[in-house]
Amino acid sequence: MIIDGRRWRATDPGIPEERRQELVNELMDARRAVGAAKRAGDEEAERAARARVHAAKVALGERGPKWWEREGPPDAK
């Protein structure tokens, strides 16, 4: 999708709603953990939280392989 002239990846629409919500919840928790770690000056915790953000975004299809180019069901690789 394009917002203000910038291209952004959207969540894979093939992810079942219940699983999508679980992943969104994890993403939001991880983002809060990034902020808390930054405020605390804890670089190790920040790295771990950023890894959680990345993993959630990959699972949602917002990073990693392009879901719109994949053949088969959403869990296919």
PDB file of N, CA, C and O in Angstrom:
ATOM      1  N   MET A   1       0.837  -1.168   0.000  1.00  0.00           N
ATOM      2  CA  MET A   1       0.000   0.000   0.000  1.00  0.00           C
ATOM      3  C   MET A   1       0.878   1.225   0.000  1.00  0.00           C
ATOM      4  O   MET A   1       2.040   1.155   0.402  1.00  0.00           O
ATOM      5  N   ILE A   2       0.347   2.348  -0.443  1.00  0.00           N
ATOM      6  CA  ILE A   2       1.118   3.588  -0.532  1.00  0.00           C
ATOM      7  C   ILE A   2       0.475   4.643   0.365  1.00  0.00           C
ATOM      8  O   ILE A   2      -0.715   4.937   0.253  1.00  0.00           O
ATOM      9  N   ILE A   3       1.294   5.204   1.259  1.00  0.00           N
ATOM     10  CA  ILE A   3       0.843   6.256   2.168  1.00  0.00           C
ATOM     11  C   ILE A   3       1.811   7.418   2.021  1.00  0.00           C
ATOM     12  O   ILE A   3       3.020   7.253   2.185  1.00  0.00           O
ATOM     13  N   ASP A   4       1.275   8.596   1.710  1.00  0.00           N
ATOM     14  CA  ASP A   4       2.091   9.803   1.515  1.00  0.00           C
ATOM     15  C   ASP A   4       3.235   9.552   0.543  1.00  0.00           C
ATOM     16  O   ASP A   4       4.354  10.017   0.762  1.00  0.00           O
ATOM     17  N   GLY A   5       2.957   8.822  -0.523  1.00  0.00           N
ATOM     18  CA  GLY A   5       3.943   8.563  -1.558  1.00  0.00           C
ATOM     19  C   GLY A   5       4.980   7.510  -1.197  1.00  0.00           C
ATOM     20  O   GLY A   5       5.889   7.247  -1.986  1.00  0.00           O
ATOM     21  N   ARG A   6       4.864   6.913  -0.039  1.00  0.00           N
ATOM     22  CA  ARG A   6       5.812   5.887   0.395  1.00  0.00           C
ATOM     23  C   ARG A   6       5.136   4.523   0.374  1.00  0.00           C
ATOM     24  O   ARG A   6       4.002   4.371   0.826  1.00  0.00           O
ATOM     25  N   ARG A   7       5.841   3.545  -0.150  1.00  0.00           N
ATOM     26  CA  ARG A   7       5.311   2.191  -0.229  1.00  0.00           C
ATOM     27  C   ARG A   7       5.489   1.454   1.101  1.00  0.00           C
ATOM     28  O   ARG A   7       6.582   1.452   1.667  1.00  0.00           O
ATOM     29  N   TRP A   8       4.427   0.835   1.597  1.00  0.00           N
ATOM     30  CA  TRP A   8       4.454   0.057   2.836  1.00  0.00           C
ATOM     31  C   TRP A   8       3.885  -1.316   2.539  1.00  0.00           C
ATOM     32  O   TRP A   8       2.976  -1.457   1.721  1.00  0.00           O
ATOM     33  N   ARG A   9       4.425  -2.336   3.210  1.00  0.00           N
ATOM     34  CA  ARG A   9       3.877  -3.678   3.053  1.00  0.00           C
ATOM     35  C   ARG A   9       2.713  -3.860   4.010  1.00  0.00           C
ATOM     36  O   ARG A   9       2.743  -3.386   5.146  1.00  0.00           O
ATOM     37  N   ALA A  10       1.704  -4.544   3.541  1.00  0.00           N
ATOM     38  CA  ALA A  10       0.515  -4.812   4.349  1.00  0.00           C
ATOM     39  C   ALA A  10       0.570  -6.234   4.892  1.00  0.00           C
ATOM     40  O   ALA A  10       1.322  -7.075   4.399  1.00  0.00           O
ATOM     41  N   THR A  11      -0.226  -6.483   5.900  1.00  0.00           N
ATOM     42  CA  THR A  11      -0.344  -7.819   6.478  1.00  0.00           C
ATOM     43  C   THR A  11      -0.919  -8.778   5.445  1.00  0.00           C
ATOM     44  O   THR A  11      -1.787  -8.410   4.654  1.00  0.00           O
ATOM     45  N   ASP A  12      -0.428  -9.999   5.461  1.00  0.00           N
ATOM     46  CA  ASP A  12      -0.904 -11.050   4.562  1.00  0.00           C
ATOM     47  C   ASP A  12      -2.392 -11.303   4.836  1.00  0.00           C
ATOM     48  O   ASP A  12      -2.743 -11.714   5.942  1.00  0.00           O
ATOM     49  N   PRO A  13      -3.265 -11.068   3.863  1.00  0.00           N
ATOM     50  CA  PRO A  13      -4.701 -11.278   4.087  1.00  0.00           C
ATOM     51  C   PRO A  13      -5.074 -12.754   4.222  1.00  0.00           C
ATOM     52  O   PRO A  13      -6.206 -13.066   4.593  1.00  0.00           O
ATOM     53  N   GLY A  14      -4.152 -13.660   3.930  1.00  0.00           N
ATOM     54  CA  GLY A  14      -4.423 -15.090   4.046  1.00  0.00           C
ATOM     55  C   GLY A  14      -4.253 -15.639   5.454  1.00  0.00           C
ATOM     56  O   GLY A  14      -4.558 -16.806   5.703  1.00  0.00           O
ATOM     57  N   ILE A  15      -3.765 -14.809   6.386  1.00  0.00           N
ATOM     58  CA  ILE A  15      -3.591 -15.261   7.773  1.00  0.00           C
ATOM     59  C   ILE A  15      -4.966 -15.278   8.442  1.00  0.00           C
ATOM     60  O   ILE A  15      -5.686 -14.281   8.388  1.00  0.00           O
ATOM     61  N   PRO A  16      -5.340 -16.397   9.071  1.00  0.00           N
ATOM     62  CA  PRO A  16      -6.638 -16.454   9.767  1.00  0.00           C
ATOM     63  C   PRO A  16      -6.739 -15.343  10.821  1.00  0.00           C
ATOM     64  O   PRO A  16      -5.748 -15.005  11.468  1.00  0.00           O
ATOM     65  N   GLU A  17      -7.917 -14.789  10.984  1.00  0.00           N
ATOM     66  CA  GLU A  17      -8.119 -13.627  11.858  1.00  0.00           C
ATOM     67  C   GLU A  17      -7.607 -13.867  13.281  1.00  0.00           C
ATOM     68  O   GLU A  17      -6.956 -12.993  13.854  1.00  0.00           O
ATOM     69  N   GLU A  18      -7.888 -15.017  13.846  1.00  0.00           N
ATOM     70  CA  GLU A  18      -7.451 -15.281  15.226  1.00  0.00           C
ATOM     71  C   GLU A  18      -5.921 -15.246  15.323  1.00  0.00           C
ATOM     72  O   GLU A  18      -5.375 -14.651  16.252  1.00  0.00           O
ATOM     73  N   ARG A  19      -5.238 -15.873  14.380  1.00  0.00           N
ATOM     74  CA  ARG A  19      -3.774 -15.885  14.374  1.00  0.00           C
ATOM     75  C   ARG A  19      -3.227 -14.476  14.115  1.00  0.00           C
ATOM     76  O   ARG A  19      -2.250 -14.066  14.740  1.00  0.00           O
ATOM     77  N   ARG A  20      -3.851 -13.745  13.204  1.00  0.00           N
ATOM     78  CA  ARG A  20      -3.427 -12.378  12.920  1.00  0.00           C
ATOM     79  C   ARG A  20      -3.483 -11.534  14.182  1.00  0.00           C
ATOM     80  O   ARG A  20      -2.560 -10.771  14.467  1.00  0.00           O
ATOM     81  N   GLN A  21      -4.574 -11.672  14.946  1.00  0.00           N
ATOM     82  CA  GLN A  21      -4.718 -10.883  16.173  1.00  0.00           C
ATOM     83  C   GLN A  21      -3.660 -11.267  17.198  1.00  0.00           C
ATOM     84  O   GLN A  21      -3.135 -10.397  17.893  1.00  0.00           O
ATOM     85  N   GLU A  22      -3.337 -12.554  17.306  1.00  0.00           N
ATOM     86  CA  GLU A  22      -2.270 -12.981  18.212  1.00  0.00           C
ATOM     87  C   GLU A  22      -0.946 -12.322  17.830  1.00  0.00           C
ATOM     88  O   GLU A  22      -0.207 -11.843  18.690  1.00  0.00           O
ATOM     89  N   LEU A  23      -0.659 -12.305  16.534  1.00  0.00           N
ATOM     90  CA  LEU A  23       0.588 -11.714  16.059  1.00  0.00           C
ATOM     91  C   LEU A  23       0.619 -10.202  16.260  1.00  0.00           C
ATOM     92  O   LEU A  23       1.660  -9.649  16.615  1.00  0.00           O
ATOM     93  N   VAL A  24      -0.496  -9.534  16.039  1.00  0.00           N
ATOM     94  CA  VAL A  24      -0.581  -8.090  16.270  1.00  0.00           C
ATOM     95  C   VAL A  24      -0.365  -7.801  17.755  1.00  0.00           C
ATOM     96  O   VAL A  24       0.340  -6.855  18.106  1.00  0.00           O
ATOM     97  N   ASN A  25      -0.967  -8.609  18.627  1.00  0.00           N
ATOM     98  CA  ASN A  25      -0.777  -8.422  20.069  1.00  0.00           C
ATOM     99  C   ASN A  25       0.698  -8.576  20.446  1.00  0.00           C
ATOM    100  O   ASN A  25       1.225  -7.789  21.231  1.00  0.00           O
ATOM    101  N   GLU A  26       1.362  -9.591  19.885  1.00  0.00           N
ATOM    102  CA  GLU A  26       2.784  -9.790  20.152  1.00  0.00           C
ATOM    103  C   GLU A  26       3.591  -8.610  19.625  1.00  0.00           C
ATOM    104  O   GLU A  26       4.513  -8.143  20.295  1.00  0.00           O
ATOM    105  N   LEU A  27       3.258  -8.128  18.444  1.00  0.00           N
ATOM    106  CA  LEU A  27       3.960  -6.981  17.874  1.00  0.00           C
ATOM    107  C   LEU A  27       3.840  -5.763  18.786  1.00  0.00           C
ATOM    108  O   LEU A  27       4.834  -5.084  19.041  1.00  0.00           O
ATOM    109  N   MET A  28       2.651  -5.484  19.273  1.00  0.00           N
ATOM    110  CA  MET A  28       2.450  -4.325  20.144  1.00  0.00           C
ATOM    111  C   MET A  28       3.198  -4.505  21.471  1.00  0.00           C
ATOM    112  O   MET A  28       3.802  -3.556  21.970  1.00  0.00           O
ATOM    113  N   ASP A  29       3.162  -5.709  22.044  1.00  0.00           N
ATOM    114  CA  ASP A  29       3.910  -5.978  23.282  1.00  0.00           C
ATOM    115  C   ASP A  29       5.407  -5.765  23.056  1.00  0.00           C
ATOM    116  O   ASP A  29       6.093  -5.168  23.885  1.00  0.00           O
ATOM    117  N   ALA A  30       5.898  -6.260  21.922  1.00  0.00           N
ATOM    118  CA  ALA A  30       7.321  -6.126  21.619  1.00  0.00           C
ATOM    119  C   ALA A  30       7.702  -4.658  21.421  1.00  0.00           C
ATOM    120  O   ALA A  30       8.767  -4.233  21.868  1.00  0.00           O
ATOM    121  N   ARG A  31       6.855  -3.891  20.764  1.00  0.00           N
ATOM    122  CA  ARG A  31       7.139  -2.462  20.573  1.00  0.00           C
ATOM    123  C   ARG A  31       7.177  -1.726  21.909  1.00  0.00           C
ATOM    124  O   ARG A  31       8.012  -0.846  22.119  1.00  0.00           O
ATOM    125  N   ARG A  32       6.262  -2.094  22.815  1.00  0.00           N
ATOM    126  CA  ARG A  32       6.295  -1.489  24.152  1.00  0.00           C
ATOM    127  C   ARG A  32       7.587  -1.872  24.878  1.00  0.00           C
ATOM    128  O   ARG A  32       8.162  -1.058  25.600  1.00  0.00           O
ATOM    129  N   ALA A  33       8.036  -3.106  24.684  1.00  0.00           N
ATOM    130  CA  ALA A  33       9.276  -3.569  25.316  1.00  0.00           C
ATOM    131  C   ALA A  33      10.481  -2.804  24.767  1.00  0.00           C
ATOM    132  O   ALA A  33      11.423  -2.524  25.508  1.00  0.00           O
ATOM    133  N   VAL A  34      10.460  -2.464  23.481  1.00  0.00           N
ATOM    134  CA  VAL A  34      11.542  -1.654  22.905  1.00  0.00           C
ATOM    135  C   VAL A  34      11.591  -0.310  23.624  1.00  0.00           C
ATOM    136  O   VAL A  34      12.659   0.136  24.044  1.00  0.00           O
ATOM    137  N   GLY A  35      10.451   0.322  23.761  1.00  0.00           N
ATOM    138  CA  GLY A  35      10.408   1.624  24.425  1.00  0.00           C
ATOM    139  C   GLY A  35      10.870   1.561  25.868  1.00  0.00           C
ATOM    140  O   GLY A  35      11.614   2.428  26.327  1.00  0.00           O
ATOM    141  N   ALA A  36      10.428   0.538  26.582  1.00  0.00           N
ATOM    142  CA  ALA A  36      10.823   0.394  27.988  1.00  0.00           C
ATOM    143  C   ALA A  36      12.331   0.174  28.103  1.00  0.00           C
ATOM    144  O   ALA A  36      12.982   0.736  28.984  1.00  0.00           O
ATOM    145  N   ALA A  37      12.877  -0.641  27.211  1.00  0.00           N
ATOM    146  CA  ALA A  37      14.310  -0.912  27.241  1.00  0.00           C
ATOM    147  C   ALA A  37      15.109   0.348  26.920  1.00  0.00           C
ATOM    148  O   ALA A  37      16.142   0.608  27.536  1.00  0.00           O
ATOM    149  N   LYS A  38      14.629   1.124  25.958  1.00  0.00           N
ATOM    150  CA  LYS A  38      15.318   2.375  25.612  1.00  0.00           C
ATOM    151  C   LYS A  38      15.294   3.344  26.789  1.00  0.00           C
ATOM    152  O   LYS A  38      16.307   3.968  27.104  1.00  0.00           O
ATOM    153  N   ARG A  39      14.139   3.469  27.439  1.00  0.00           N
ATOM    154  CA  ARG A  39      14.035   4.369  28.588  1.00  0.00           C
ATOM    155  C   ARG A  39      14.958   3.932  29.726  1.00  0.00           C
ATOM    156  O   ARG A  39      15.504   4.760  30.456  1.00  0.00           O
ATOM    157  N   ALA A  40      15.121   2.602  29.862  1.00  0.00           N
ATOM    158  CA  ALA A  40      15.972   2.065  30.927  1.00  0.00           C
ATOM    159  C   ALA A  40      17.449   2.055  30.526  1.00  0.00           C
ATOM    160  O   ALA A  40      18.317   1.800  31.361  1.00  0.00           O
ATOM    161  N   GLY A  41      17.735   2.329  29.261  1.00  0.00           N
ATOM    162  CA  GLY A  41      19.113   2.298  28.800  1.00  0.00           C
ATOM    163  C   GLY A  41      19.683   0.892  28.723  1.00  0.00           C
ATOM    164  O   GLY A  41      20.899   0.707  28.786  1.00  0.00           O
ATOM    165  N   ASP A  42      18.810  -0.101  28.587  1.00  0.00           N
ATOM    166  CA  ASP A  42      19.216  -1.514  28.548  1.00  0.00           C
ATOM    167  C   ASP A  42      19.346  -1.973  27.098  1.00  0.00           C
ATOM    168  O   ASP A  42      18.363  -2.365  26.469  1.00  0.00           O
ATOM    169  N   GLU A  43      20.565  -1.918  26.579  1.00  0.00           N
ATOM    170  CA  GLU A  43      20.797  -2.247  25.168  1.00  0.00           C
ATOM    171  C   GLU A  43      20.490  -3.705  24.849  1.00  0.00           C
ATOM    172  O   GLU A  43      19.962  -4.008  23.779  1.00  0.00           O
ATOM    173  N   GLU A  44      20.816  -4.608  25.767  1.00  0.00           N
ATOM    174  CA  GLU A  44      20.543  -6.038  25.530  1.00  0.00           C
ATOM    175  C   GLU A  44      19.039  -6.301  25.440  1.00  0.00           C
ATOM    176  O   GLU A  44      18.583  -7.022  24.553  1.00  0.00           O
ATOM    177  N   ALA A  45      18.281  -5.719  26.352  1.00  0.00           N
ATOM    178  CA  ALA A  45      16.823  -5.880  26.323  1.00  0.00           C
ATOM    179  C   ALA A  45      16.236  -5.239  25.075  1.00  0.00           C
ATOM    180  O   ALA A  45      15.273  -5.751  24.505  1.00  0.00           O
ATOM    181  N   GLU A  46      16.812  -4.122  24.651  1.00  0.00           N
ATOM    182  CA  GLU A  46      16.325  -3.464  23.438  1.00  0.00           C
ATOM    183  C   GLU A  46      16.553  -4.354  22.223  1.00  0.00           C
ATOM    184  O   GLU A  46      15.665  -4.495  21.382  1.00  0.00           O
ATOM    185  N   ARG A  47      17.742  -4.957  22.124  1.00  0.00           N
ATOM    186  CA  ARG A  47      18.020  -5.871  21.002  1.00  0.00           C
ATOM    187  C   ARG A  47      17.040  -7.037  20.991  1.00  0.00           C
ATOM    188  O   ARG A  47      16.530  -7.418  19.938  1.00  0.00           O
ATOM    189  N   ALA A  48      16.779  -7.602  22.171  1.00  0.00           N
ATOM    190  CA  ALA A  48      15.851  -8.735  22.266  1.00  0.00           C
ATOM    191  C   ALA A  48      14.442  -8.304  21.855  1.00  0.00           C
ATOM    192  O   ALA A  48      13.746  -9.038  21.153  1.00  0.00           O
ATOM    193  N   ALA A  49      14.028  -7.127  22.288  1.00  0.00           N
ATOM    194  CA  ALA A  49      12.692  -6.634  21.948  1.00  0.00           C
ATOM    195  C   ALA A  49      12.590  -6.351  20.451  1.00  0.00           C
ATOM    196  O   ALA A  49      11.569  -6.647  19.830  1.00  0.00           O
ATOM    197  N   ARG A  50      13.635  -5.783  19.876  1.00  0.00           N
ATOM    198  CA  ARG A  50      13.623  -5.516  18.428  1.00  0.00           C
ATOM    199  C   ARG A  50      13.576  -6.828  17.635  1.00  0.00           C
ATOM    200  O   ARG A  50      12.965  -6.886  16.567  1.00  0.00           O
ATOM    201  N   ALA A  51      14.209  -7.861  18.146  1.00  0.00           N
ATOM    202  CA  ALA A  51      14.139  -9.175  17.492  1.00  0.00           C
ATOM    203  C   ALA A  51      12.701  -9.708  17.533  1.00  0.00           C
ATOM    204  O   ALA A  51      12.236 -10.324  16.574  1.00  0.00           O
ATOM    205  N   ARG A  52      12.003  -9.469  18.645  1.00  0.00           N
ATOM    206  CA  ARG A  52      10.591  -9.873  18.744  1.00  0.00           C
ATOM    207  C   ARG A  52       9.743  -9.099  17.743  1.00  0.00           C
ATOM    208  O   ARG A  52       8.863  -9.675  17.104  1.00  0.00           O
ATOM    209  N   VAL A  53       9.999  -7.793  17.601  1.00  0.00           N
ATOM    210  CA  VAL A  53       9.257  -6.980  16.623  1.00  0.00           C
ATOM    211  C   VAL A  53       9.481  -7.557  15.226  1.00  0.00           C
ATOM    212  O   VAL A  53       8.534  -7.747  14.464  1.00  0.00           O
ATOM    213  N   HIS A  54      10.734  -7.832  14.903  1.00  0.00           N
ATOM    214  CA  HIS A  54      11.048  -8.368  13.572  1.00  0.00           C
ATOM    215  C   HIS A  54      10.339  -9.703  13.336  1.00  0.00           C
ATOM    216  O   HIS A  54       9.743  -9.909  12.279  1.00  0.00           O
ATOM    217  N   ALA A  55      10.399 -10.606  14.309  1.00  0.00           N
ATOM    218  CA  ALA A  55       9.761 -11.916  14.154  1.00  0.00           C
ATOM    219  C   ALA A  55       8.258 -11.784  13.940  1.00  0.00           C
ATOM    220  O   ALA A  55       7.687 -12.497  13.115  1.00  0.00           O
ATOM    221  N   ALA A  56       7.613 -10.886  14.669  1.00  0.00           N
ATOM    222  CA  ALA A  56       6.171 -10.687  14.510  1.00  0.00           C
ATOM    223  C   ALA A  56       5.855 -10.117  13.131  1.00  0.00           C
ATOM    224  O   ALA A  56       4.890 -10.537  12.493  1.00  0.00           O
ATOM    225  N   LYS A  57       6.655  -9.170  12.670  1.00  0.00           N
ATOM    226  CA  LYS A  57       6.415  -8.563  11.361  1.00  0.00           C
ATOM    227  C   LYS A  57       6.634  -9.576  10.232  1.00  0.00           C
ATOM    228  O   LYS A  57       5.910  -9.558   9.237  1.00  0.00           O
ATOM    229  N   VAL A  58       7.618 -10.447  10.380  1.00  0.00           N
ATOM    230  CA  VAL A  58       7.827 -11.505   9.381  1.00  0.00           C
ATOM    231  C   VAL A  58       6.624 -12.442   9.374  1.00  0.00           C
ATOM    232  O   VAL A  58       6.125 -12.804   8.309  1.00  0.00           O
ATOM    233  N   ALA A  59       6.159 -12.835  10.554  1.00  0.00           N
ATOM    234  CA  ALA A  59       5.008 -13.735  10.651  1.00  0.00           C
ATOM    235  C   ALA A  59       3.742 -13.106  10.059  1.00  0.00           C
ATOM    236  O   ALA A  59       2.896 -13.810   9.507  1.00  0.00           O
ATOM    237  N   LEU A  60       3.617 -11.791  10.174  1.00  0.00           N
ATOM    238  CA  LEU A  60       2.461 -11.088   9.613  1.00  0.00           C
ATOM    239  C   LEU A  60       2.590 -10.867   8.103  1.00  0.00           C
ATOM    240  O   LEU A  60       1.624 -10.489   7.441  1.00  0.00           O
ATOM    241  N   GLY A  61       3.783 -11.105   7.567  1.00  0.00           N
ATOM    242  CA  GLY A  61       4.005 -10.900   6.141  1.00  0.00           C
ATOM    243  C   GLY A  61       4.434  -9.489   5.803  1.00  0.00           C
ATOM    244  O   GLY A  61       4.476  -9.119   4.629  1.00  0.00           O
ATOM    245  N   GLU A  62       4.753  -8.693   6.813  1.00  0.00           N
ATOM    246  CA  GLU A  62       5.165  -7.308   6.588  1.00  0.00           C
ATOM    247  C   GLU A  62       6.652  -7.191   6.300  1.00  0.00           C
ATOM    248  O   GLU A  62       7.125  -6.138   5.870  1.00  0.00           O
ATOM    249  N   ARG A  63       7.381  -8.259   6.534  1.00  0.00           N
ATOM    250  CA  ARG A  63       8.805  -8.355   6.204  1.00  0.00           C
ATOM    251  C   ARG A  63       9.044  -9.770   5.694  1.00  0.00           C
ATOM    252  O   ARG A  63       8.200 -10.651   5.856  1.00  0.00           O
ATOM    253  N   GLY A  64      10.188  -9.973   5.082  1.00  0.00           N
ATOM    254  CA  GLY A  64      10.539 -11.306   4.613  1.00  0.00           C
ATOM    255  C   GLY A  64       9.990 -11.577   3.222  1.00  0.00           C
ATOM    256  O   GLY A  64       9.773 -10.649   2.442  1.00  0.00           O
ATOM    257  N   PRO A  65       9.763 -12.856   2.909  1.00  0.00           N
ATOM    258  CA  PRO A  65       9.274 -13.212   1.568  1.00  0.00           C
ATOM    259  C   PRO A  65       7.968 -12.490   1.237  1.00  0.00           C
ATOM    260  O   PRO A  65       7.126 -12.269   2.108  1.00  0.00           O
ATOM    261  N   LYS A  66       7.822 -12.135  -0.007  1.00  0.00           N
ATOM    262  CA  LYS A  66       6.622 -11.415  -0.456  1.00  0.00           C
ATOM    263  C   LYS A  66       5.456 -12.391  -0.550  1.00  0.00           C
ATOM    264  O   LYS A  66       5.453 -13.293  -1.389  1.00  0.00           O
ATOM    265  N   TRP A  67       4.454 -12.199   0.330  1.00  0.00           N
ATOM    266  CA  TRP A  67       3.329 -13.126   0.381  1.00  0.00           C
ATOM    267  C   TRP A  67       2.506 -13.094  -0.899  1.00  0.00           C
ATOM    268  O   TRP A  67       1.877 -14.094  -1.246  1.00  0.00           O
ATOM    269  N   TRP A  68       2.496 -11.976  -1.605  1.00  0.00           N
ATOM    270  CA  TRP A  68       1.693 -11.867  -2.819  1.00  0.00           C
ATOM    271  C   TRP A  68       2.328 -12.597  -4.001  1.00  0.00           C
ATOM    272  O   TRP A  68       1.686 -12.767  -5.038  1.00  0.00           O
ATOM    273  N   GLU A  69       3.569 -13.025  -3.856  1.00  0.00           N
ATOM    274  CA  GLU A  69       4.238 -13.786  -4.900  1.00  0.00           C
ATOM    275  C   GLU A  69       4.297 -15.279  -4.592  1.00  0.00           C
ATOM    276  O   GLU A  69       4.767 -16.069  -5.412  1.00  0.00           O
ATOM    277  N   ARG A  70       3.824 -15.661  -3.418  1.00  0.00           N
ATOM    278  CA  ARG A  70       3.862 -17.046  -2.962  1.00  0.00           C
ATOM    279  C   ARG A  70       2.744 -17.844  -3.604  1.00  0.00           C
ATOM    280  O   ARG A  70       1.645 -17.338  -3.833  1.00  0.00           O
ATOM    281  N   GLU A  71       3.040 -19.081  -3.886  1.00  0.00           N
ATOM    282  CA  GLU A  71       2.017 -19.992  -4.387  1.00  0.00           C
ATOM    283  C   GLU A  71       1.581 -20.896  -3.237  1.00  0.00           C
ATOM    284  O   GLU A  71       2.417 -21.332  -2.445  1.00  0.00           O
ATOM    285  N   GLY A  72       0.316 -21.175  -3.138  1.00  0.00           N
ATOM    286  CA  GLY A  72      -0.176 -22.083  -2.115  1.00  0.00           C
ATOM    287  C   GLY A  72      -0.715 -21.336  -0.907  1.00  0.00           C
ATOM    288  O   GLY A  72      -0.847 -20.112  -0.930  1.00  0.00           O
ATOM    289  N   PRO A  73      -1.031 -22.090   0.160  1.00  0.00           N
ATOM    290  CA  PRO A  73      -1.608 -21.491   1.369  1.00  0.00           C
ATOM    291  C   PRO A  73      -0.590 -20.619   2.101  1.00  0.00           C
ATOM    292  O   PRO A  73       0.606 -20.704   1.823  1.00  0.00           O
ATOM    293  N   PRO A  74      -1.057 -19.765   3.052  1.00  0.00           N
ATOM    294  CA  PRO A  74      -0.178 -18.825   3.751  1.00  0.00           C
ATOM    295  C   PRO A  74       0.999 -19.491   4.462  1.00  0.00           C
ATOM    296  O   PRO A  74       2.033 -18.848   4.641  1.00  0.00           O
ATOM    297  N   ASP A  75       0.882 -20.752   4.872  1.00  0.00           N
ATOM    298  CA  ASP A  75       1.974 -21.385   5.599  1.00  0.00           C
ATOM    299  C   ASP A  75       2.991 -22.026   4.648  1.00  0.00           C
ATOM    300  O   ASP A  75       3.973 -22.609   5.106  1.00  0.00           O
ATOM    301  N   ALA A  76       2.772 -21.926   3.333  1.00  0.00           N
ATOM    302  CA  ALA A  76       3.713 -22.485   2.367  1.00  0.00           C
ATOM    303  C   ALA A  76       4.971 -21.636   2.320  1.00  0.00           C
ATOM    304  O   ALA A  76       4.903 -20.420   2.503  1.00  0.00           O
ATOM    305  N   LYS A  77       6.110 -22.252   2.080  1.00  0.00           N
ATOM    306  CA  LYS A  77       7.369 -21.501   2.007  1.00  0.00           C
ATOM    307  C   LYS A  77       7.956 -21.589   0.650  1.00  0.00           C
ATOM    308  O   LYS A  77       9.018 -21.019   0.398  1.00  0.00           O
TER     309      LYS A  77
END
